[in-house]
Amino acid sequence: MSRASRYLGWLILAAITVATIAPIGYRPVSTMPVSIERFGAFAVLAFLLALGYPRHRWQVLVLTVVAAGALEAFQLLEPTRHGRVADLMVKVVGCGVGAAASLAAGLVFPRLGTRGEA
């Protein structure tokens, strides 16, 4: 489970990066409000990476928050995109909720994510 969580987490970070930095015309479209999309994407990202690296949850939280900030900043380089502090805050809350959910899952299911820890 730990290895799968790691792979999925890094894959999701790559997908978020592409969706965030690409011109607005290439952004995936869904029926969800964009704040829910942002929150959900970063919550899942932090959850999977924290599950994949259970001994490094704080570092995962810092990494995901820094990634969210960097992606918001990089949007300023693309003329069709805009980085906003409000968007960053939604992503940061998602990171916190995802990391906390991973901690809760580890407490409820102690064997979850402990095999193959590096």
Backbone torsions as a table, in degrees:
resi	resn	phi	psi	omega
1	MET	NA	-39.5	-178.0
2	SER	-61.7	-44.5	-179.3
3	ARG	-65.2	-43.4	179.0
4	ALA	-62.8	-40.4	178.4
5	SER	-62.2	-40.5	179.0
6	ARG	-63.1	-50.5	-178.8
7	TYR	-60.1	-46.9	-179.6
8	LEU	-63.9	-39.7	178.9
9	GLY	-60.9	-47.9	179.8
10	TRP	-67.2	-35.2	177.1
11	LEU	-65.0	-41.5	178.2
12	ILE	-65.8	-38.8	176.8
13	LEU	-61.0	-41.3	177.9
14	ALA	-63.2	-43.5	179.8
15	ALA	-65.0	-41.6	177.5
16	ILE	-62.1	-41.5	-180.0
17	THR	-60.7	-47.1	179.9
18	VAL	-62.9	-46.6	-178.1
19	ALA	-66.1	-28.9	-176.9
20	THR	-82.8	-38.9	-173.1
21	ILE	-93.4	-22.7	-179.0
22	ALA	-64.7	155.7	175.4
23	PRO	-54.7	151.5	-173.1
24	ILE	-56.4	-30.3	179.4
25	GLY	-65.8	-21.4	-180.0
26	TYR	-95.3	-3.0	-178.3
27	ARG	-67.3	134.7	177.0
28	PRO	-61.4	145.0	-178.3
29	VAL	-111.2	133.5	174.4
30	SER	-137.4	175.2	-179.5
31	THR	-89.5	-4.7	-179.4
32	MET	-78.9	150.2	171.9
33	PRO	-62.0	145.6	-174.2
34	VAL	-62.7	-31.4	177.9
35	SER	-65.3	-37.6	176.7
36	ILE	-66.7	-40.9	177.2
37	GLU	-60.3	-47.4	-179.1
38	ARG	-61.7	-50.1	180.0
39	PHE	-57.9	-49.8	-177.3
40	GLY	-62.8	-42.7	-179.1
41	ALA	-61.6	-45.0	-177.8
42	PHE	-78.3	-27.4	174.2
43	ALA	-66.8	-45.0	178.2
44	VAL	-64.6	-42.6	178.6
45	LEU	-57.8	-52.8	-178.7
46	ALA	-64.9	-38.9	179.0
47	PHE	-60.7	-50.4	-177.0
48	LEU	-65.9	-44.1	179.9
49	LEU	-67.7	-39.6	177.8
50	ALA	-68.1	-32.9	175.5
51	LEU	-69.9	-37.5	179.7
52	GLY	-74.3	-26.3	179.5
53	TYR	-126.3	68.3	-171.9
54	PRO	-63.6	-23.6	178.6
55	ARG	-86.8	-1.2	-176.4
56	HIS	-129.0	36.6	-176.0
57	ARG	-61.7	-39.6	179.1
58	TRP	-64.3	-41.8	178.8
59	GLN	-65.4	-38.1	177.1
60	VAL	-63.1	-42.9	178.8
61	LEU	-61.2	-45.2	178.2
62	VAL	-62.7	-45.1	-180.0
63	LEU	-58.7	-46.3	-176.9
64	THR	-69.4	-36.5	177.1
65	VAL	-66.9	-43.3	177.7
66	VAL	-63.6	-40.8	178.0
67	ALA	-61.5	-42.5	178.3
68	ALA	-60.9	-44.6	178.8
69	GLY	-64.5	-42.5	179.7
70	ALA	-64.6	-41.2	180.0
71	LEU	-66.5	-38.0	175.3
72	GLU	-63.4	-41.1	179.2
73	ALA	-66.3	-40.8	-179.6
74	PHE	-64.6	-26.4	178.2
75	GLN	-62.2	-25.0	179.4
76	LEU	-68.2	-17.3	178.6
77	LEU	-82.9	-17.9	-178.9
78	GLU	-99.4	120.1	-175.0
79	PRO	-59.2	-28.4	-177.7
80	THR	-89.6	-0.9	-177.7
81	ARG	-116.1	168.5	177.8
82	HIS	-148.6	135.8	175.1
83	GLY	-97.1	132.4	-178.1
84	ARG	-130.1	145.7	178.5
85	VAL	-64.3	-37.9	179.5
86	ALA	-61.6	-40.8	177.2
87	ASP	-64.2	-41.0	178.8
88	LEU	-61.7	-41.5	-179.1
89	MET	-63.4	-39.4	177.1
90	VAL	-61.9	-42.9	179.7
91	LYS	-66.1	-39.9	179.8
92	VAL	-64.5	-42.2	176.8
93	VAL	-62.5	-40.8	176.1
94	GLY	-59.7	-42.1	177.5
95	CYS	-60.3	-45.1	-179.7
96	GLY	-64.0	-43.3	179.6
97	VAL	-65.9	-41.8	178.9
98	GLY	-63.4	-44.4	178.8
99	ALA	-65.6	-40.4	178.2
100	ALA	-65.8	-38.5	177.8
101	ALA	-64.2	-36.3	176.7
102	SER	-65.0	-42.1	177.4
103	LEU	-62.2	-45.0	178.7
104	ALA	-62.2	-42.5	178.4
105	ALA	-62.8	-38.7	177.8
106	GLY	-66.4	-32.3	177.8
107	LEU	-75.1	-38.5	-179.9
108	VAL	-74.5	-40.1	180.0
109	PHE	-120.9	83.7	-172.3
110	PRO	-57.5	-29.1	-178.9
111	ARG	-80.5	-11.1	-177.9
112	LEU	-66.5	119.8	174.6
113	GLY	79.7	6.4	-178.3
114	THR	-92.4	-20.2	-178.9
115	ARG	-77.5	135.9	176.0
116	GLY	75.9	20.5	179.6
117	GLU	-66.3	133.1	179.4
118	ALA	-99.2	NA	NA
